[in-house]
Each structure stands twice: as C-alpha cells, then as structure tokens.
Amino acid sequence: MNRKKVSIMGAGKVGSTTAQLLSYMDICDVVLWNRTADYAKGVALDIKESSPIQGFDSGISGTGSFSDIKGSDVVVLTAGAPRKEGMSREDLLNVNAEVVKSICTQIKKYAPDSKLIVLTNPLDSMVYLAKRITGFPKERIVGMAGILDSARFRSFIAEELRVSVRSIHAMVLGGHGDFMVPLPRHANVNGVPVESLVEGSVLKKIIERTRAGGGEIIKLEKESSAFYAPASSLATMVEAIVKDKREVLPCAAYLNGEYGIKGIFIGVPVILGSNGVERIIELELTKYEKKQLDQSAQKVKELANEVENVLLKK
C-alpha cells in the first residue's frame, strides 16, 4: 500500500508516544530515528508487535541512520533536552540549539521536500532556527505549541464547568510558555460564551494555570516533562497534513505582516493541509488582546535574536 512516510527525529517520551499514536491511527508508515539506533529499533519493534492487538497494518521501523528518512512526506523534530524543574524555556535555548542545527542539516539533505513540524523547546526559537538551517519555505515548516496550550485551556474550562471537553472551543495565541495569550472572549461551550458561565476571577486563574501548564507537570513529575498531550498534538498535526484535512489549528507559523508581526514564528490559527500551512487566519482582536500579542511577539523576537547570535558563533 502506498502510504505517506513520516519520520520522527528523537525516540524520547514524546517521539516514542507520537510514533505509537500514529501507528494506532494507521494513517502512515513511521520511521523513528534516534542517535542510539538500538533504542529506536526496540521501541519500533515493541509498537509493531502490538499491531495484531490494535489492528493496524502501517509499517514502523527504528533507525540511527539519517539516510532512512529519505522520501519523508513529513518530518517531526522532537529531539532535544527536556525542560527540568526551575529551568526556563530560555535556559534551554543554547542547550538545544546545537541539537536542532545538527539534525536539521540532515533533514535538509535527506528529506528536502518534506513538511517539518518542530516540537523541541524553546519552541518559538527552535522552529525559527530550523527554518534558518533548512531554508524551507515558510509554508513547509511549523511549530507545535498552540494545539497543546489550547488543549490545556479547554481541559481546565471543562473541569470547572463539569462538561465534556468536546463541548469546549477555545484558542491560545502567541509564544509558547509564560507569554502565551489565551483568548477567553473567543472561548465558548457549543456556542455559549465561556465568560457568561465562569466568573471572571475563576477564569483568570484558569488562564494563569494554562500559562503554567508545562511547569505544573514538571513540578509534579520532578524528572520528566509533559509528553502524552504534546504527542497527541503532534499526531493531530501529522494527520491534518497526510490526510489533507485543511483543519483549522493553532500552530507556530512564520508571520510576514499578519497581525502586524513580521519575521518570527508565533502561535496563530492556521489551515493545515497537504502543503503544510495553507493559510494564516487573522482574528479580530481587541486593543487589549492585540497588546498582549504584541508583548508576546516581542519576547519571541528576543529569543530569535539569540538564535542569530548562536548562528554567528559558527
């Protein structure tokens, strides 16, 4: 069967879980790359042996060779050091920049026509670095952040209202991390505005919890960061691309004047399809919301400048 090929760079918790989810979805063949080849091969074999139970026929293989990603339709970059307790996303930049540079050089060589999804933190700066290294057009490179942040926002609202998460529609814009921009005005419960159902003080606490969502998990787990929800978010993005769903999803996209922002990747709603970012959707924002987004963009620009400094050192 002529299935799409998806390569996942990094067999850590996020990468391995993403490989498992995509295999269970039975929508593509998966190549799981890791610097330790045997580990990737072991994870892939374990997932493959679940195929008779889960009922999927798509292929999955593990490798330590970059050449095995050749011909990939989609490449997902998850490799990099995880964020630890007390560590800001900015602290991760210099640590993970070398990892991203090294792997993206190989992606450019072996999968030059692929769509690239970046997860490595700090997300907004690492997806910017990936674009600088690969030279991919802006439509073919995108960062995973908004889906995860929006999912956290939605789950906390559902928990407060004690309703199904499927009834909650909400979106988060801006940079990933402490300067994300949840939009309560756009949140609703099957059309009913959330602001009419949740007291302002409670909604404010939900917004703050959303911003600190990743840190909350790190604090609880101590030695690990989130991976189930990030992997689910990645699988959603991959599915939108390989199935050409043209689904509207909040992702870190490269802006070229949209929202009055230029030259950086930042979380906005996009139409995601077979060509990658098919279109960026511009929401009408209030002055306060626009101010928050501009402040978030400024933080992201500062990190992008740090990336340029990293590139100048080499």
TACORTA-V623494 format. One record per backbone hydrogen bond with DSSP energy under -0.5 kcal/mol. CO is the residue of the C=O (numbers start at 0). NH is the residue of the N-H. E is the energy in kcal/mol with one decimal. If there is no record, write none. Layout:
# TACORTA-V623494
[[CO	NH	E] [CO	NH	E]]
This chain:
# TACORTA-V623494
[[0	2	-1.6] [3	5	-0.5] [3	28	-2.9] [4	72	-2.6] [4	73	-1.7] [5	30	-2.4] [6	8	-0.6] [6	75	-3.1] [7	9	-1.0] [7	32	-2.8] [8	77	-2.1] [8	78	-1.7] [11	15	-3.0] [12	16	-2.0] [13	17	-2.5] [14	18	-2.2] [15	19	-2.1] [16	20	-2.6] [17	21	-2.6] [18	22	-2.0] [19	23	-2.4] [20	24	-1.9] [21	25	-0.9] [21	26	-1.0] [22	25	-0.8] [26	3	-0.5] [28	5	-2.9] [29	60	-2.0] [30	7	-3.2] [30	32	-0.7] [31	62	-2.2] [32	9	-2.7] [34	36	-1.1] [35	38	-0.5] [35	39	-1.6] [36	40	-2.6] [37	41	-2.3] [38	42	-2.4] [39	43	-2.5] [40	44	-2.3] [41	45	-2.2] [42	46	-2.3] [43	47	-2.7] [44	48	-2.2] [46	49	-1.5] [47	50	-1.8] [49	52	-0.6] [49	53	-2.9] [50	54	-2.6] [50	55	-1.0] [58	29	-2.9] [60	31	-3.2] [62	33	-2.0] [63	65	-0.5] [64	67	-1.3] [65	68	-2.0] [66	69	-1.4] [68	71	-1.7] [72	114	-2.2] [73	6	-2.5] [74	76	-0.5] [74	116	-2.9] [75	8	-3.3] [75	77	-0.8] [76	118	-2.6] [76	119	-1.0] [83	86	-2.2] [85	87	-0.5] [87	91	-0.7] [88	91	-0.6] [89	92	-1.2] [90	94	-0.5] [91	95	-2.9] [92	96	-1.9] [93	97	-0.7] [95	99	-2.5] [96	100	-2.6] [97	101	-2.2] [98	102	-2.4] [99	103	-2.7] [100	104	-1.6] [101	105	-1.0] [102	106	-2.2] [103	107	-2.5] [104	108	-1.2] [105	109	-2.9] [106	110	-2.6] [109	70	-0.9] [110	113	-1.6] [114	74	-2.8] [114	116	-0.5] [115	117	-0.5] [115	141	-2.4] [116	76	-3.2] [117	143	-2.7] [121	124	-0.7] [121	125	-2.4] [122	126	-2.7] [123	127	-1.0] [124	128	-2.2] [125	129	-2.3] [126	130	-1.8] [127	131	-2.0] [128	132	-2.2] [129	133	-2.6] [130	134	-2.4] [136	139	-1.9] [137	140	-0.9] [138	276	-2.7] [139	115	-3.2] [141	117	-2.4] [142	144	-0.7] [142	251	-2.7] [144	148	-2.8] [145	149	-2.8] [146	150	-2.1] [147	151	-2.2] [148	152	-2.1] [149	153	-2.8] [150	154	-2.6] [151	155	-2.2] [152	156	-1.9] [153	157	-2.6] [154	158	-2.0] [155	159	-2.0] [156	160	-2.4] [157	161	-1.6] [157	162	-1.5] [163	166	-1.6] [164	167	-1.2] [166	189	-1.9] [168	187	-2.6] [170	182	-1.9] [172	180	-3.3] [173	266	-1.3] [176	179	-1.6] [178	174	-0.6] [180	172	-2.5] [181	183	-0.6] [182	185	-1.2] [183	186	-1.0] [186	193	-2.2] [187	168	-2.8] [187	189	-0.7] [188	191	-1.7] [190	192	-0.6] [191	188	-3.1] [192	195	-1.2] [193	196	-1.8] [193	197	-2.2] [198	202	-2.8] [199	203	-2.1] [200	204	-1.5] [201	205	-2.0] [202	206	-2.3] [203	207	-2.2] [204	208	-2.3] [205	209	-2.2] [206	210	-2.2] [207	211	-1.6] [209	212	-1.5] [211	215	-2.4] [212	216	-1.4] [213	217	-2.0] [214	218	-2.4] [215	219	-1.6] [216	220	-2.9] [217	221	-2.2] [220	222	-2.9] [221	84	-0.6] [226	230	-2.0] [227	231	-2.2] [228	232	-2.1] [229	233	-2.3] [230	234	-2.5] [231	235	-1.8] [232	236	-1.8] [233	237	-2.7] [234	238	-2.4] [235	239	-1.9] [236	240	-1.6] [237	241	-3.0] [238	242	-2.1] [239	244	-2.0] [239	245	-0.7] [240	243	-0.9] [246	248	-0.7] [246	271	-2.7] [248	250	-0.7] [248	269	-2.8] [249	146	-0.8] [250	252	-1.0] [250	267	-2.6] [251	142	-2.5] [252	254	-0.6] [252	265	-2.0] [254	262	-2.4] [256	259	-2.0] [257	260	-2.1] [260	256	-2.9] [263	254	-2.6] [265	252	-1.9] [266	173	-2.3] [267	250	-2.6] [268	280	-2.7] [269	248	-2.5] [269	271	-0.7] [270	272	-0.6] [270	277	-2.8] [270	278	-1.0] [271	245	-0.6] [271	246	-1.6] [272	275	-2.2] [274	276	-0.5] [275	272	-2.6] [275	277	-1.1] [278	270	-2.7] [278	280	-0.5] [279	281	-0.5] [280	282	-0.7] [282	284	-0.6] [285	289	-2.8] [286	290	-2.1] [287	291	-2.2] [288	292	-2.4] [289	293	-2.6] [290	294	-2.2] [291	295	-2.3] [292	296	-2.7] [293	297	-1.9] [294	298	-1.6] [295	299	-2.2] [296	300	-2.6] [297	301	-1.8] [298	302	-1.6] [299	303	-2.2] [300	304	-2.2] [301	305	-1.4] [302	306	-1.9] [303	307	-2.0] [304	308	-1.8] [305	309	-2.1] [306	310	-2.3] [307	311	-2.0] [308	312	-1.1] [310	313	-1.0]]
